[in-house]
Amino acid sequence: MTLKQNYQILLEKQLDEISKQDIKPTLLLHACCAPCSSYVLEYLNEHFDITIYFYNPNISPKEEYDFRANELIRLINEMPLKNKVKIIIPEYDSLPFDTLAKGKEADAERGNRCTECYKLRLKKTLEFAEKIHFDYFTTTLSISPYKDAERLNNIGLNISQNSNVMWLYSDFKKKNGYKRSIELSNEYDLYRQNYCGCVYSKPKEI
């Protein structure tokens, strides 16, 4: 029986090494929404010069995408973060997700369609990180109890093997991260959506 990797411990080792550096490294943080970003920003802000990358072509409709993006902007402006956080919001384009979802419409939630969606978003994040020469990249997705941290970390590690941008380990639900995100969501009155973002995860209307 293979023991699961503890990605929180691996992250803490990375942060310990980073704390010994004279210059704060840059981090491109893929973010799916404000609630998931809240604790991650609070946790990582002292360690990195953070830029949020809101690349989520899975979110539909466009109004939902725009609302989540605006909530993220509001959070950044209202949180008393020690270091300023920048944000990049690509123009809405659902075609990349619609293309990968073809033939996978009936997949169970957290199945192969979700894996391909994670790959799409993390690959795009890495591409942007390479273009702008970031030191690290990671995602807020692992804070959710519904997201598989092992799957996300394996994707991040695999796609960054031949890159100069390093993958930052994450399992942000650890150390009561998910609980803290709920507290921060209440504190800042954040919109907490009841579905991941894609049409397949949206609750059926009664």
C-alpha positions in Angstrom: 0.0 0.0 0.0 1.4 3.4 -1.1 1.1 6.2 1.5 -0.3 9.4 0.2 2.1 12.4 0.0 1.6 15.1 2.5 1.7 18.2 0.3 1.4 20.6 3.2 4.6 19.4 4.7 6.3 19.7 1.2 5.0 23.2 1.0 6.3 24.1 4.4 9.7 22.9 3.4 9.6 25.1 0.3 8.5 28.1 2.3 11.3 27.5 4.8 13.9 27.5 2.0 12.3 30.7 0.5 12.5 32.4 3.9 16.3 32.2 3.7 16.4 34.1 0.5 17.2 37.8 0.4 14.7 38.6 -2.4 11.0 37.7 -2.3 10.2 35.4 -5.2 7.3 36.0 -7.6 4.3 33.7 -7.6 1.6 33.4 -10.3 -1.4 32.1 -8.4 -4.2 30.6 -10.4 -7.4 31.5 -8.6 -10.9 30.2 -9.2 -12.9 32.6 -6.9 -12.6 35.0 -4.0 -13.5 32.6 -1.2 -10.9 30.0 -2.2 -8.3 32.8 -2.6 -8.9 34.5 0.8 -7.0 32.1 3.0 -4.3 31.4 0.4 -3.5 35.1 0.1 -3.4 35.5 3.8 -1.1 32.5 4.1 1.3 33.2 1.2 1.4 36.9 1.1 4.4 37.3 3.4 6.4 34.8 1.3 5.8 36.0 -2.2 5.2 38.8 -4.6 1.8 37.5 -5.8 0.0 38.0 -9.0 -3.4 36.3 -9.3 -4.3 34.8 -12.7 -8.0 34.3 -13.1 -8.1 31.9 -15.9 -11.3 29.8 -15.7 -12.9 29.1 -19.1 -15.0 26.4 -17.4 -17.1 29.0 -15.7 -20.5 29.8 -17.3 -22.3 31.9 -18.1 -20.2 35.0 -18.7 -22.2 36.9 -16.0 -21.0 34.3 -13.5 -17.4 34.7 -14.7 -17.6 38.5 -14.4 -19.2 38.4 -11.0 -16.6 36.0 -9.5 -13.8 38.1 -11.0 -15.2 41.3 -9.5 -15.5 39.6 -6.1 -11.8 38.7 -6.3 -10.9 42.3 -7.1 -13.0 43.5 -4.2 -11.3 41.0 -1.8 -7.8 42.1 -2.9 -8.8 45.8 -2.3 -10.3 45.2 1.1 -8.0 42.6 2.7 -5.2 44.3 4.7 -2.4 42.4 3.0 1.2 43.4 3.9 2.3 43.1 0.3 0.3 44.4 -2.7 -1.3 41.7 -4.8 -1.8 42.2 -8.6 -4.5 40.5 -10.6 -4.8 39.5 -14.3 -8.3 38.7 -15.7 -8.2 37.3 -19.2 -11.1 38.1 -21.5 -13.9 35.5 -21.2 -13.6 32.6 -23.6 -15.4 29.3 -22.9 -14.3 27.6 -26.1 -11.2 25.8 -24.6 -13.3 24.2 -22.0 -16.2 23.4 -24.3 -13.8 21.7 -26.6 -12.2 19.5 -24.0 -15.6 18.6 -22.5 -16.9 17.1 -25.8 -17.5 13.4 -25.3 -17.1 13.8 -21.6 -20.5 15.4 -20.8 -21.7 12.4 -18.9 -18.5 12.0 -16.8 -19.1 11.9 -13.1 -18.1 15.0 -11.1 -14.4 14.7 -10.1 -13.9 12.3 -13.0 -11.8 12.6 -16.2 -13.5 15.8 -17.4 -12.4 17.5 -14.2 -8.9 16.2 -14.6 -8.6 17.6 -18.1 -10.1 20.9 -16.8 -7.4 21.2 -14.2 -4.7 20.5 -16.8 -6.1 23.1 -19.1 -6.1 25.8 -16.4 -2.7 24.9 -15.0 -1.0 24.6 -18.4 -2.3 28.1 -19.3 -1.1 29.4 -16.0 2.4 28.0 -16.5 2.5 29.3 -20.1 1.8 32.8 -18.7 4.2 32.4 -15.9 7.0 31.4 -18.3 6.2 34.4 -20.6 6.5 36.9 -17.7 9.3 35.0 -16.0 7.7 34.2 -12.7 9.6 32.1 -10.1 6.7 29.9 -9.0 3.1 29.0 -9.9 0.3 27.2 -8.1 -3.5 27.1 -7.7 -6.0 27.8 -5.0 -8.1 24.8 -6.1 -6.6 22.5 -3.5 -8.3 24.4 -0.7 -11.6 22.8 -1.6 -12.6 19.6 0.2 -14.0 18.5 -3.2 -10.7 18.8 -5.0 -8.0 16.1 -5.0 -4.7 17.7 -4.0 -2.7 14.7 -5.2 -4.2 15.0 -8.7 -3.5 18.8 -8.8 0.0 18.4 -7.5 0.8 15.7 -9.9 -0.4 17.8 -12.8 1.6 20.8 -11.7 4.8 18.8 -11.2 4.4 17.0 -14.5 3.8 20.1 -16.7 6.7 22.0 -15.0 9.4 19.4 -15.4 11.1 21.2 -18.2 10.3 24.7 -17.1 12.2 27.4 -15.3 9.1 28.1 -13.3 8.8 26.0 -10.2 5.6 24.3 -9.0 4.6 25.4 -5.5 3.1 22.4 -3.6 -0.3 22.9 -2.2 -3.0 21.3 -0.1 -4.5 24.5 1.3 -7.4 22.8 3.0 -4.8 21.6 5.6 -4.1 23.5 8.8 -7.8 24.5 8.8 -7.3 26.4 5.6 -10.8 25.6 4.3 -12.3 26.6 7.7 -10.4 29.9 7.6 -11.6 30.6 4.1 -15.2 30.3 5.3 -14.4 32.7 8.2 -12.9 35.2 5.8 -15.8 34.8 3.4 -18.1 35.8 6.1 -15.9 38.6 7.3 -15.8 40.2 3.8 -19.3 39.1 2.8 -18.0 37.1 -0.2 -20.2 35.4 -2.7 -19.9 31.6 -2.2 -21.1 29.9 -5.3 -22.9 26.5 -5.0 -21.1 25.0 -8.0 -17.6 24.7 -9.3 -18.3 26.8 -12.4 -19.1 24.6 -15.4 -22.5 23.8 -16.5 -22.1 20.1 -15.6 -21.5 20.9 -11.9 -24.4 23.4 -11.6 -27.2 22.1 -9.4 -30.3 21.1 -11.4 -33.2 23.6 -11.0 -36.3 22.1 -9.4 
